[in-house]
Amino acid sequence: MTRTVLVTGASSGIGRAVSRKLLQQGHQVIGCSRDVGKFSRSLPAFFPLELDLSRLETISGIGRQIQRQHPQLDAVVFAAGFGRFAALEEFSERQIEQLMMVNFTAQVFLTKALLSKLKQKAHANLVYIGSEAALRGARKGTIYCASKFALRGFCQSLADECGKSPVRVSLINPGMVRTPFFDNLDFCPGEAEKQALTADDVADAVAYVLAAPGHVAIDELNLNPVNKVIRFKK
């Protein structure tokens, strides 16, 4: 079955891997990024779309635009997000607001903008990329963990709200994934292969969720490397 899937954060990391995987499977992908110039070449089934999740006031209008231009849209993968880790006192109020906005609030806004028409489909999927940080708080993770805990609670409640509709809501919680997510952080996964997931591992999980039979709801998947090792940069 060919799907039309909106992927946020499609220009790098997990979002890029998800987009590539879905295109390989023959699906159409609407790839969202703050900078569509990062998509280096055009593909017949790939539709780049500029979307800045930090501009909340634009999201509902862009959501309506997407559904006008792509009325066949029947799945969304929310892969955009970023990390900032520090003691609470080290955060500015603006940094707290921005982290919660991009990792949680903007995703809620986009879901709200798309949900009504998705409920009119024969089948539809909302897939959110969470984090192991949604499962347990950690030192220097006060705000990042809070954003992912909020997303997890939202997904659980939304799944219940959509239970009698064709919309299936799924949350995928990866552990450490070797992506540019860590480029601006002072730590990263260990260097050995078994010490980190790859973006393709998460993309495979997304493909599994989207391909599940219509009577199956995959509420939540937790993925982790065999060995969890954190390496601190010098």
C-alpha positions in Angstrom: 0.0 0.0 0.0 1.4 3.4 -1.0 1.3 6.0 1.7 1.7 9.8 1.6 3.7 10.6 4.7 4.7 14.0 6.2 8.0 13.9 8.0 9.3 16.7 10.2 13.0 17.2 10.7 13.5 15.5 7.3 16.8 17.2 6.5 19.0 15.4 9.0 19.3 12.6 11.5 16.3 10.4 12.2 14.0 12.4 10.0 16.3 12.0 7.0 16.7 8.3 7.5 12.9 7.9 7.8 12.3 9.8 4.6 14.9 7.8 2.8 13.4 4.5 4.0 9.9 5.4 3.0 11.0 6.6 -0.4 12.8 3.2 -0.9 9.6 1.5 -0.1 7.7 3.4 -2.7 5.9 5.9 -0.6 5.5 9.6 -1.2 7.2 11.8 1.4 6.5 15.5 2.3 9.8 16.4 3.9 9.8 19.4 6.3 12.8 21.4 7.3 13.6 24.9 8.5 15.9 25.1 5.5 14.8 23.3 2.4 18.1 24.2 0.8 19.5 21.2 2.7 17.7 18.9 0.3 20.4 18.6 -2.3 18.5 16.9 -5.1 15.0 16.5 -6.3 13.2 13.2 -6.3 9.8 12.5 -8.0 8.1 11.2 -4.8 9.7 13.7 -2.5 8.1 17.1 -1.8 10.2 19.5 0.3 8.4 21.9 2.6 9.8 24.7 4.7 8.5 24.6 8.3 10.0 26.3 11.3 8.5 24.7 14.4 9.6 27.6 16.5 7.1 29.9 14.8 3.9 28.6 16.4 1.7 31.2 14.7 2.4 29.7 11.3 1.8 26.1 12.0 -2.0 25.8 11.6 -1.9 27.6 8.3 0.9 25.4 7.0 -1.0 22.4 8.1 -4.1 23.5 6.1 -1.8 24.2 3.1 -0.3 20.7 3.3 -3.7 19.1 3.2 -4.9 21.2 0.3 -1.8 20.4 -1.7 -1.6 16.7 -0.7 -5.2 15.6 0.0 -3.9 12.0 0.0 -1.8 12.6 3.2 -2.5 9.7 5.6 0.5 9.6 7.9 2.8 11.9 9.9 6.2 11.2 11.4 7.2 13.8 14.0 11.0 13.5 14.0 12.0 17.1 14.5 13.5 18.1 17.9 16.8 19.1 19.6 18.5 18.7 22.9 19.9 21.0 25.5 21.3 19.6 28.8 22.3 21.6 31.8 21.4 22.2 35.4 18.1 24.1 35.7 19.8 27.3 37.0 21.9 27.4 33.8 18.9 27.7 31.5 17.6 31.1 30.5 13.8 31.4 30.5 14.0 31.8 26.7 15.9 28.5 26.4 13.3 26.7 28.5 10.5 28.1 26.3 12.3 27.2 23.1 13.0 23.6 24.1 9.5 22.9 25.2 8.1 24.7 22.1 10.0 22.7 19.5 10.0 19.3 21.2 6.4 19.4 22.4 4.1 22.4 21.8 4.7 22.7 18.1 4.1 19.0 17.6 0.7 19.4 19.4 -0.2 22.4 17.2 0.7 20.5 14.0 -1.3 17.5 15.1 -4.3 19.6 15.9 -4.1 21.2 12.4 -4.0 17.8 10.6 -6.2 15.6 12.8 -9.7 16.3 11.6 -9.0 15.3 8.0 -6.8 12.3 9.0 -9.8 11.0 10.9 -11.7 11.0 7.6 -9.2 8.5 6.0 -9.7 4.8 5.8 -6.6 4.5 7.9 -4.0 7.0 9.2 -0.9 7.0 11.4 0.6 9.6 13.8 4.1 8.5 14.7 6.1 10.5 17.3 9.8 10.1 17.9 10.2 10.4 21.6 13.3 9.4 23.6 14.5 7.2 26.5 14.3 10.6 28.3 10.5 10.1 28.3 10.9 7.1 30.5 13.1 8.4 33.3 14.4 11.7 34.5 18.2 12.3 34.6 20.6 14.9 36.0 20.9 17.9 33.6 17.8 16.7 31.8 15.2 18.7 33.7 13.8 20.5 30.6 14.7 18.0 27.9 13.1 15.1 29.9 10.1 17.3 30.7 9.5 17.9 27.0 9.7 14.2 26.2 7.6 13.2 29.2 5.0 15.7 28.0 5.0 14.2 24.5 4.6 10.7 25.9 1.6 11.8 28.0 0.1 13.6 25.0 0.5 10.4 22.8 -1.1 8.2 25.4 -4.1 10.5 25.7 -4.4 11.1 22.0 -4.3 7.4 21.3 -7.3 7.0 23.6 -9.1 10.0 22.0 -8.6 8.4 18.5 -9.4 4.9 19.6 -12.7 4.8 17.7 -11.3 6.5 14.6 -9.0 5.2 11.8 -6.1 7.1 13.3 -3.4 5.0 15.1 -1.0 6.9 17.5 2.4 5.5 18.1 5.4 6.7 20.2 9.0 5.4 19.5 11.5 6.0 22.2 15.1 5.5 21.1 18.1 5.5 23.3 21.3 7.1 22.1 21.3 7.4 18.3 24.5 8.3 16.4 23.3 11.4 14.6 24.1 15.2 14.4 21.9 15.6 17.5 25.1 15.4 19.5 27.1 17.9 17.4 26.5 20.8 19.8 26.4 18.8 23.0 29.3 18.0 25.3 28.6 14.2 25.3 27.9 11.6 22.7 27.5 7.8 22.5 30.5 5.5 22.8 32.4 4.8 19.6 31.8 1.0 19.4 29.0 -0.2 17.1 27.1 -1.8 20.0 27.1 1.5 22.0 24.6 3.4 19.9 21.6 3.0 17.6 21.7 4.2 14.0 19.1 6.5 12.4 18.3 3.6 10.1 17.4 1.5 13.2 14.8 4.0 14.1 13.6 4.3 10.5 13.1 0.6 10.4 10.9 0.9 13.5 8.8 3.6 11.9 8.4 1.5 8.7 7.3 -1.4 11.0 4.6 0.8 12.7 3.3 2.1 9.4 3.1 -1.4 7.9 1.2 -2.9 10.8 -2.2 -4.5 9.9 -5.2 -2.2 10.3 -6.4 -4.0 13.4 -3.1 -3.6 15.2 -2.2 -0.5 17.3 1.4 -0.2 18.2 1.2 2.2 21.2 4.9 2.5 22.1 8.3 1.0 21.1 11.5 1.4 23.2 14.8 0.9 21.3 18.2 0.8 22.9 21.7 -0.1 22.0 23.0 -3.4 23.4 25.6 -1.5 25.5 24.8 2.0 26.7 28.0 4.1 26.9 28.2 7.8 27.2 31.4 9.5 26.0 32.2 13.0 27.2 34.0 15.3 24.7 37.2 17.0 25.7 
